Amino acid sequence: MGLQEDSCGVTMKTKRRRRRRKCERIWNEAAIDEMSYLLEDSEAREEEKRGTMRAKIELWEEKQSERSL
């Protein structure tokens, strides 16, 4: 008994392999999209933290200069 083939002569094993590879490709693309989104999000949060720290430092410097007057 040989491998099952469709009317075009493609075996079922080949069809399953192609389908699995297609799914893996889609999953990989989705994972890459998710990672790039997370990276952008973390970079935005990091930039926000830097801005907040800059504002706090400036406020502290203003208070120090007022105290020295």
C-alpha positions as CSV (number, residue, x, y, z in Angstrom):
1,M,0.0,0.0,0.0
2,G,1.6,3.3,-1.1
3,L,1.1,6.9,0.1
4,Q,-2.3,8.5,-0.6
5,E,-2.2,10.9,-3.5
6,D,-4.8,13.5,-4.7
7,S,-5.7,13.9,-8.4
8,C,-2.6,15.9,-9.1
9,G,-0.3,13.3,-7.6
10,V,0.6,15.3,-4.4
11,T,0.8,13.0,-1.4
12,M,-1.1,13.7,1.8
13,K,2.2,13.9,3.7
14,T,3.4,16.7,1.4
15,K,0.1,18.5,1.9
16,R,0.3,18.3,5.7
17,R,3.9,19.5,5.5
18,R,3.0,22.5,3.4
19,R,0.1,23.4,5.6
20,R,2.3,23.1,8.8
21,R,5.0,25.3,7.2
22,K,2.4,27.9,6.2
23,C,1.0,27.9,9.8
24,E,4.5,28.2,11.2
25,R,5.2,31.2,8.9
26,I,2.0,32.9,10.0
27,W,2.8,32.3,13.7
28,N,6.3,33.6,13.3
29,E,5.1,36.8,11.6
30,A,2.6,37.3,14.3
31,A,5.3,36.7,17.0
32,I,7.6,39.2,15.3
33,D,4.7,41.8,15.1
34,E,4.0,41.3,18.8
35,M,7.6,41.6,19.8
36,S,8.1,44.8,17.7
37,Y,4.9,46.3,19.4
38,L,6.2,45.4,22.8
39,L,9.6,46.9,22.0
40,E,8.1,50.1,20.8
41,D,5.8,50.2,23.9
42,S,8.8,49.7,26.3
43,E,10.8,52.3,24.4
44,A,8.0,54.8,24.8
45,R,7.7,54.1,28.5
46,E,11.5,54.5,28.9
47,E,11.3,57.9,27.1
48,E,8.5,58.9,29.4
49,K,10.5,58.0,32.5
50,R,13.4,60.0,31.2
51,G,11.2,63.0,30.6
52,T,9.7,62.7,34.1
53,M,13.1,62.4,35.7
54,R,14.3,65.5,33.7
55,A,11.3,67.5,35.0
56,K,12.0,66.3,38.6
57,I,15.6,67.4,38.4
58,E,14.7,70.8,37.0
59,L,12.1,71.3,39.8
60,W,14.7,70.3,42.4
61,E,17.3,72.7,40.8
62,E,14.8,75.5,40.9
63,K,14.1,74.8,44.6
64,Q,17.8,74.7,45.4
65,S,18.3,78.0,43.6
66,E,15.4,79.6,45.5
67,R,16.8,78.3,48.8
68,S,20.2,79.8,48.1
69,L,18.7,83.3,47.5
